[in-house]
Amino acid sequence: MKLAIWTKSPPKIQAIKKACKKYPHLAWKDITFISEAISSWVWDMPLSLEENMKWAKNRAQWMKDLLESSWNTADYYIWMEGWWMLVWDQGFLLWVVCVIDNNCKHHYGFSNTIELPEEIQKRLYINKEELWPIMDELTGKHRTKDWEGCIWTWTENIYTRETEFMWAFICAISPFFNIFYK
């Protein structure tokens, strides 16, 4: 089985690999992972659930089309995205995974959600800043997004980006295998 992941981000790749070891329908399979870093042509921080789902599906489809045009195919194409959204007057951070199969059938999985600290919400919403430079500045670390991420900082080292993407992927891949979706 081949899984194509549209990222070179270590936490995202590790999330999919760990999820495959945990998920019963994939744990026993010999899986080849194809990892590609492809420009998304859009801002990296969508602002609504609908926008994020649309982008995630489109990006997974673009990857499928791109790989197939070079005669390289996979069984499933995966796009992962973290974003924040405003609900009433409060910002929330969450993650989505979209998985597309060879028949262009797709499913989504979502992570846990965490409320954004008020100051960060203001910088994102009013100043239109990206989250990762803000987190690097606040934590004094470089490229937080490539490792534990802000969820790790805000949950006192309990959740990581990898953990969030792992569970979201399991939720997105399950409908392809679970009898209740047939």
C-alpha positions, 0 to 999 in steps of 0.5 A: 500500500502507498500513502502520499503525504503532501508535506515534508514536516517531520511531525506530520509525517510521524503522525501518519506513520504512528497512526498506521501502526495503531489503526487495525486495518493498516497496522499489518500492511506493508506501507510505502510513504511518499512525502512531497512538499508542494506549494499550496498557492494559498495563505497557510492559515485558513480562517474558517471550517469551510475554507479549511475543508475546501483547501484540504480536499483541493490540496489532496486532489492536486497531489493526486493529480500531480503524482498521477501525471508523473506515473506515480500513484498511491492508494491514498492521498493525504493533506493535513492543515492546522488553522484557527477560526473565530467562533463568536468572539473567541479564536480556536486552533484545530487541525484537519486531515483530508484523505482521498482514494484513487476513486476520488472519494474523500473523508475528513478527520479533525483534532481536538480544539484549543482556545487561543490566548487573547493576545495571540488571537488579536495578533492573528485577527487584527494584525493578520500575522502568521501563528508560527512566527508569533509562537517562535517569538513567545517561546524563544524557539526556532520553527516550533511548527516543525516540532511540538507546536503551540498545542504542546506549549498551551497544554503543558506538554501533553498534546503535540502537533504530531498527536493531533494529526495522528488522531485526525488521520485515524478519523479520516481514514476509518470510513474507507475501512469501517463496515458502517460506512459501506 
